[in-house]
Amino acid sequence: MVGSVDESGSGTERSGHSPLDNPARAALTGPHARFAECVGTALRYHPDVCPMAALPDDPTPDDWSDAARLVGPGGALFIPVVADTPPSGWETTMHLPGVQMIDAAVSSKPDDAAVRLTGADVPEMTELIRRTRPGPFRPRTIEMGTYLGIRRGGRLIAMGGERLSLPGYTEISAVCTDPDHRGEGLASRLVLALVHGIRERGATPILHADATNINAIRLYEQLGFEVRKEVLFQVVTAPS
């Protein structure tokens, strides 16, 4: 049976372990516990919120058994950052190298043109995501944190927001700009505004990027982020 998660935990499982090394688990056992579904030690976000899931560090066969019960036969498990090797019977359907970046010296500032988006904006946000493909976005993803947008003539042309929230850190995600308005610096403005808001709450901004997206990584470095570590994003499918 899918259970709930105790929100009182720190989000880490051993002394000296940074929550950034297993951020989805740190989020789902911490600030985002209200979104968690769990079977034993296996965790995932409610599918309407986010596709991400998490296992303990160095998962055992029992942990993988819990994961199989969580997603069901043939179900998919999207594991970010942690490079876990599934046992026999599981199939890896995505294996994407990436980087984890952290705020080192970002000159953040609010942006008067960036408005906070709400549930009423989700259809338009979803359409912008469809056109630009910055990453997964679900009907309730907006509940994970603050999302900001920039409009022209009433039309949403750029957006970005907060995804994983873990102890001490908040992830910036879904930063995208309509193809007709690229090159205007809108993504940078949104990132700086998001960093400002995250810092105001006493957290450190982080983000993740596809390792092959050199232009995006270079932009984030110019804004003041630095690569903390190389990571892996993988999707594995349970035995059917």
N, C-alpha and C positions, 0 to 999 in steps of 0.2 A: 504494500500500500504506500502511496505517496504521502510523506509526512511533512512536518514543518520543522523549521530550524530555530534553535535558541539564539536570540539576537544579543545575548549578553556576552558572547565570546569576543575575543580580541581579533579574530580573523587569522590568527597564526597558530601553528601547531607544534612548533618547537622553539626553544629559546634561541634568539639570535637570527631567526629566519625572517627575512624581509617579506612583507605581504606582496611586494611587487613580483616576487618569484613565482607566485601562484595567485594572480590578482583576482581571477573569477571566484576562487574559493574564499579568499579574504573578503570579497564583497558579499558573497552569498551567506557567509557565516557572521557577517558584521552589518554594515549599514544597509545592505540590500536583502537582508534575511526575509523581509516581508514578501519578496518576489520568489522565494526559493521553493522548489519541489525537491524532495529527497527520498531516497530509499537506502537505508543503512548509511554508508559513507559517501554515496554518490549524490551529487547535487546538480541541479540545473535551474535556470530561470524559467518561469512560466513561459511557454512558447509564444504567447502573444506579446511578451515583453522583450525577450532577447533570446537568440538561439544558443547562447553560451552555456557550457556545463563545466563541472570541475570534479576531480578526484583528489584524494590525499596525495601528498608527495610520495614518490616511489610506491605506486599502488600495488597491492597484493592481488592474488587471484580472487580473494573474497571481495575486494573492492570492485573488481571488474564484474563479478557476478551481480553485485548491487547495481552497477551501471546498466547491465543487461536487463535487469528487472525494471529499472527506471524508464528506459526508452522502449522496451518491448522488442519482440523478435523483428530484426531488420531495421530497428530504429537507429537514428543517427545521433552521435554525440560530438558536438563542436567544442574541442578543447583548445583554448587559447594559451599561448606563451609556453606552457609546459610541454616538453618533448617526451611524452609517454609512449611506450611501445605496447600495443594491445596484444593479448594472448591469441593463440590459435583459434580460428573461427571468426574473429573480427576482421573486417576489411577496412583499409585506409582509403578513403575516397578523396581526400584533399590533404596536401602536404605543402604548405606555403611558408617559406622563410620570411621572417620579418624582423623589425627592430623595435625595441622599447625605448622611448625617449622621455627625458625628464627635464623639467624647467631648471635651467642653470642660471640664466641671466636675461629673462624675457622682460622687455620694457612694456609692461601691460598698461592698458588704459581703457576706460569705458568708451562706448561709441554711441552717440545720440541717435544715429540712424538704425542701430541694432535694437529691434523690439523683441520682447519675450514672446515666444510662440506658445500656443495653448492647444488643448484637444481639438478645438474647432479648426485648427490649421493642419491637422494630420493628413487629410486628403491631399492638400496642396504640397505638403512636405513629402509625402509618399511619391507623388508624381515627380518632384524634383530629384528625389533619390533614384527613381526609375531611369531618369534621363542621364544622370551623372555617375551612378554606381559607386559611391564611396564606401559601401559596406552594408551589412544587413540592417534593416529598419522595419520594425513590426508595429502593429496598431497601437501598442501600449509602450513603445520605447520611450516616448516623450515623458513618461512617468519616472524615468530613471534619474532625471536631473533637469537642469536649466537648458533650454534650447532657444537660441537667438536667430533671428532672421533679418534680412534686408530686403525691402520691397522697392520696386519702381513702378509707378503708375498703378499701385495696388497689387502688383504681381510679385510673388515671392521669387527672388532671383539668386539668393544665397542663404545658406544656413549652416549652423554648426551647434553642437551641444555636448552634454555630459553623459557618458555611458557608465562604465564601472565606477562605483564609489566604494572605496575601501579605507580602512583606518589610516588617516593621514594623507591620503592621495585621492585625486579625482581625475578620471580619464576624459580627455577631449576626443570627440568622435563625430562622424557624419558631417565633416566639413566639406561643403560642395558649393559650386557656383554654376549657374546656368551657362551652357556653352556660349551663348550670345554675349555674355558679360565677363568672360574670363580676361585676365590681363588688367583688370581695374583695381586689383588689390583688395577685393572684398573678402576673400578667405583670410588673409592676414589680419584684417580689421576685426573679423569675428573671433579669430583665435586670441588676439590681444584682449578683446573684451571678455572672453570666457576666462582667460587667465586671471584677469582682474577680479572677477567674481569669485573664482575658486580661492584665490589668495585672501580675499576679504573674509572668507569663512575659515581661514586658518589651515587650509589644505595645500598640498603641492600638486600642481598640474603634471599629468603624464599623458602620453599618447602612444599609439602603435601605428606602424606603417609597413606596407609591403616593402621588403628589402630591395626589390627591383625598381621601385618608384623613386629613382634617384632625384628627380626634380622636387618631389614633395619633401624628401628628407633634407635636401639642400635648403628649401624654403624654411622648414622648421628650425634648422641650425642657424639660419640668418636671423630668425626671430629670437633666438636665445635658448633653444632646446639643445640637449646633447644626447647622443646615443648612450644608454645605460648598458644594454646588452643585446645580443642577437637572440631572437626567439623563434618559435615555430607555431604556426596555426594549423591545426589538423582536424579533419572530420573523420571519425571512425564509425563503422556500422556494425551493430550487434549481430551475432549469429541468428539466422532465420530458422 
